[in-house]
Amino acid sequence: MARRDGSDFPGELEQMLMLAALQLDDEAYGAAMANLLEDRVGRRVSRGSIYVTLDRLEAKGLIRSRMSEPRAERGGRPRRLIEVTADGVAQLRRSREALETLWHGLESVARG
C-alpha cells in the first residue's frame, strides 16, 4: 500500500537484505547475505530471489552495487558488492517506526 506521500515501505525480504548489507558492510554480496539470513533468522532464500530483489532495490534507489576486483577463489569472477543508500536507510527507519507504532500497547502479545 502506498503512503500518502507517495513512498512505499520496503517489503520483508527487501528490508532483510538491506539490513544484511548494513551488517556485512564491505563484505555485502549475495552469497554472504544469504548465509547471514539463514544463520541469524533461519530464512533460506534462493540466490535468484536475492538478485531479483537486489535489482528491484537498486531500481528504487535504496541500494547501489559495484563489482569487486576479480577473485582467484571465484575462478577470476568479481563479486557484486552492495551498499545501502541514504534513502534506503531512511526507508528502513520509517518502516521500523511504523512497526513500533503498531506494536505499541501489544506488549503482552509481543512477549508471547
PyMOL commands that set and color helices and strands:
alter all, ss='L'
color gray80, all
select helices_A, chain A and resi 12-27+30-41+47-59+72-74+86-103+107-111
alter helices_A, ss='H'
color red, helices_A
select strands_A, chain A and resi 63-67+80-84
alter strands_A, ss='S'
color yellow, strands_A
deselect
rebuild
show_as cartoon
